[in-house]
Amino acid sequence: MEISIDQTHWYDRIWAALIFFTRLPFWRLHEPPKECYKTVVEHWPLVGWLTGGAMAAILYFGSMVLPYLVVVITAMAVRLLMTGALHEDGLADFMDGFGGGGRDRQRILDIMKDSRIGTYGVLGLVFYELLLGTTLYSLTPELAALVVFAADPYSKMVTSQLILMLPYARKEEEAKSKTVYRKMEWKAGVSLAVQGLLPMAVFLYLTRLPWTMIIFMPCLVMYFLYLLIRQRLQGYTGDCCGAVCLLVELTVYLVVCSLVTHPLI
């Protein structure tokens, strides 16, 4: 017998998010009702606490025993393993679709659904990983660990606004995951904000870096990507969410790197 989302428990929804957004075997311990998977975005930043926390721990403690460059690459690799490169796959499909599909909406959607990776996707991943690695390497291990733990949940919170601002671009049965996220109610929105902003607030308090650019530049990047997605697709896809999440997160690192290298007077 099917149940409604409102009849599911909050811990089932969190468990569904952990299963959906990672490749860790949470499903072996408990399998939540399938309706819970429509709410996974509402707990996406909480998954960022796990993936960002793992990266932060490796960056901080690993730097005590290994060369820092090795530690940065290891931290990036561990997150890829934890998530199954889910968001990176979305970035590659996004770059292929928007790079090779022109302004033809259906062609963009078809390219993004194709499992093969094209030139735009390869270049997008290469430049993304290079920028991610070099920005983290340019920071001290302590600062890198703090900003990763803050940026991962924050970028997921910011990206989650796409499902409120746009409809889903495909039919539900055409979705890769066979799931379309539900529109969030105000309680879910408050919970999402707490999940995403709390680590960022701790980071800003500990580092005393100027908060305006760190908070608003990623939002500005998300907004411009939203305009592009709205213009080309008139709706979002899971690949769009993954791509926007990574690019928003990367913006946080670039801004922090810029502020550390050239402090504002």
C-alpha positions in Angstrom: 0.0 0.0 0.0 1.4 3.4 -1.1 1.7 6.1 1.5 1.8 9.9 1.1 5.0 11.9 1.8 3.3 13.5 4.8 2.9 10.1 6.3 6.6 9.3 6.2 9.0 10.0 9.1 11.6 12.7 9.1 14.4 10.2 9.6 13.2 8.2 6.6 13.6 11.3 4.5 17.1 12.0 5.7 18.0 8.3 5.1 16.7 8.6 1.6 18.9 11.6 1.0 21.9 9.8 2.2 21.1 6.8 -0.1 20.3 9.0 -3.1 23.3 11.4 -2.9 26.0 9.0 -1.8 27.3 5.5 -2.7 27.8 4.5 0.9 25.7 1.4 1.8 23.1 3.0 3.9 20.5 1.0 2.1 21.8 -2.1 3.7 20.8 -0.8 7.1 17.4 0.6 6.2 15.3 1.2 3.1 12.9 4.1 3.4 9.6 4.3 1.6 10.0 5.3 -2.1 8.0 8.4 -1.6 10.8 9.8 0.6 13.0 10.2 -2.4 10.9 13.1 -3.6 12.1 15.0 -0.6 15.8 14.3 -0.8 16.7 17.9 -1.9 15.3 19.1 1.4 18.1 17.3 3.2 20.8 17.8 0.5 22.9 20.2 2.6 22.9 17.6 5.4 24.6 15.2 3.1 27.1 18.0 2.5 28.0 17.8 6.2 29.0 14.2 5.6 31.0 14.6 2.3 32.4 18.0 3.3 33.3 16.7 6.8 35.2 13.8 5.2 37.1 16.1 2.9 37.8 18.5 5.8 39.1 15.7 8.0 41.5 14.4 5.3 42.8 17.9 4.5 43.5 18.7 8.2 44.7 15.5 9.6 46.3 14.2 6.4 48.5 17.2 6.1 50.2 16.1 9.3 51.6 13.0 7.8 51.6 13.5 4.0 52.7 16.2 1.5 49.8 18.6 1.1 49.4 18.1 -2.6 48.9 14.4 -2.0 46.3 15.2 0.7 44.3 17.6 -1.6 44.1 15.0 -4.3 43.2 12.3 -1.8 40.4 14.4 -0.4 39.0 15.1 -3.8 39.2 11.4 -4.7 37.4 10.3 -1.5 34.5 12.6 -2.2 34.2 11.2 -5.7 34.1 7.7 -4.3 31.6 8.7 -1.6 29.2 10.3 -4.1 29.9 8.1 -7.1 30.9 11.2 -9.0 27.1 12.0 -9.1 27.5 15.8 -9.4 30.5 15.6 -11.7 28.5 13.4 -14.1 25.8 16.2 -14.0 28.5 18.8 -14.8 29.8 16.8 -17.7 26.3 16.3 -19.1 25.4 20.0 -18.5 28.5 21.2 -20.4 27.9 18.8 -23.3 24.2 19.7 -23.5 24.6 23.5 -23.3 27.8 23.5 -25.3 26.7 21.2 -28.1 22.9 21.7 -28.2 22.8 25.3 -29.2 19.4 26.8 -28.5 17.4 23.7 -29.4 15.7 22.7 -26.1 15.0 19.1 -27.1 18.5 18.6 -28.5 20.0 19.8 -25.2 17.9 17.4 -23.2 18.8 14.5 -25.5 22.5 15.3 -25.3 22.3 15.5 -21.5 20.6 12.2 -21.3 23.2 10.5 -23.5 25.5 8.4 -21.3 28.5 9.1 -23.6 30.7 12.1 -22.7 31.7 14.7 -25.3 34.4 17.2 -25.7 32.6 20.0 -23.7 32.0 17.5 -20.9 35.7 16.4 -20.8 37.0 20.0 -20.9 34.5 21.1 -18.2 35.5 18.3 -15.8 39.2 18.9 -16.4 39.0 22.6 -15.8 36.7 22.2 -12.8 39.0 19.6 -11.1 42.1 21.7 -11.8 40.5 24.8 -10.3 39.2 22.9 -7.3 42.6 21.3 -6.6 44.7 24.5 -7.1 42.4 26.7 -5.0 42.4 24.2 -2.1 46.2 23.7 -2.4 46.7 27.5 -2.3 45.0 27.6 1.2 46.5 26.4 4.5 45.2 22.9 5.6 43.3 24.5 8.5 41.6 27.1 6.3 40.9 24.6 3.5 39.3 22.2 5.9 37.1 24.9 7.3 36.0 26.3 4.0 35.2 22.8 2.5 33.0 21.9 5.5 31.2 25.3 5.0 31.0 25.4 1.2 29.7 21.9 0.6 26.4 22.3 2.5 26.1 26.0 1.5 26.3 25.3 -2.2 23.7 22.5 -1.9 21.4 24.9 -0.1 21.8 27.6 -2.7 21.3 25.2 -5.6 18.2 23.7 -4.0 16.4 27.0 -4.9 16.3 25.8 -8.6 13.5 23.4 -7.8 11.4 26.3 -6.4 12.3 28.7 -9.3 11.8 26.3 -12.2 9.6 23.4 -13.1 11.1 20.0 -14.0 12.1 20.0 -17.7 11.1 16.4 -18.4 8.3 14.1 -17.6 8.7 12.1 -14.4 9.1 8.8 -16.3 11.9 10.3 -18.4 14.0 11.3 -15.4 17.2 9.4 -14.9 16.4 8.7 -11.3 12.7 8.2 -12.0 12.0 10.8 -9.3 10.9 14.4 -9.5 11.6 16.4 -6.4 8.5 18.0 -4.7 8.2 21.7 -4.1 9.3 22.6 -0.6 7.0 24.0 2.0 8.1 26.7 4.4 9.1 24.3 7.2 11.3 22.4 4.8 12.8 25.7 3.6 13.7 26.8 7.1 15.3 23.4 7.7 17.2 23.7 4.5 18.5 27.1 5.4 19.7 25.9 8.8 21.5 23.0 7.3 23.3 25.2 4.7 24.0 28.3 6.8 25.1 26.9 10.1 28.5 25.6 8.9 29.0 28.8 6.9 28.3 30.9 10.0 30.8 28.9 12.0 33.4 29.3 9.2 32.9 33.1 8.9 33.1 33.5 12.7 36.3 31.5 13.0 38.1 33.1 10.0 36.7 36.7 10.3 36.8 36.9 6.5 34.5 39.5 4.8 31.2 37.7 4.7 29.4 39.7 1.9 31.4 38.4 -1.0 31.6 34.8 0.3 27.8 34.7 0.7 26.6 36.7 -2.3 29.0 35.8 -5.1 28.0 32.2 -5.1 24.3 33.3 -5.1 25.1 35.6 -8.1 26.7 32.7 -10.0 23.6 30.5 -9.2 21.3 33.3 -10.5 23.1 33.7 -13.8 23.1 29.9 -14.3 19.4 29.9 -13.4 18.8 32.5 -16.2 20.7 30.4 -18.7 18.8 27.2 -17.7 15.5 29.0 -17.9 16.2 30.5 -21.3 17.4 27.2 -22.9 15.3 24.6 -21.1 12.4 26.4 -19.3 13.0 24.0 -16.5 15.6 22.1 -14.5 17.0 18.6 -14.6 19.1 16.6 -12.1 22.1 17.3 -14.3 21.5 21.0 -14.0 21.3 20.7 -10.2 24.6 18.8 -10.0 26.4 21.2 -12.3 25.1 24.3 -10.5 26.0 22.8 -7.1 29.7 22.3 -8.1 30.1 25.7 -9.8 28.5 27.5 -6.8 30.8 25.6 -4.4 33.8 26.4 -6.6 32.9 30.0 -6.5 33.2 30.0 -2.7 36.7 28.6 -2.9 37.7 31.1 -5.5 36.4 34.0 -3.5 38.1 32.8 -0.3 41.3 32.3 -2.2 41.1 35.8 -3.6 40.4 37.3 -0.2 43.3 35.5 1.4 45.7 36.4 -1.4 44.5 40.0 -1.7 42.8 41.1 1.5 40.3 43.9 1.3 41.4 47.0 3.1 
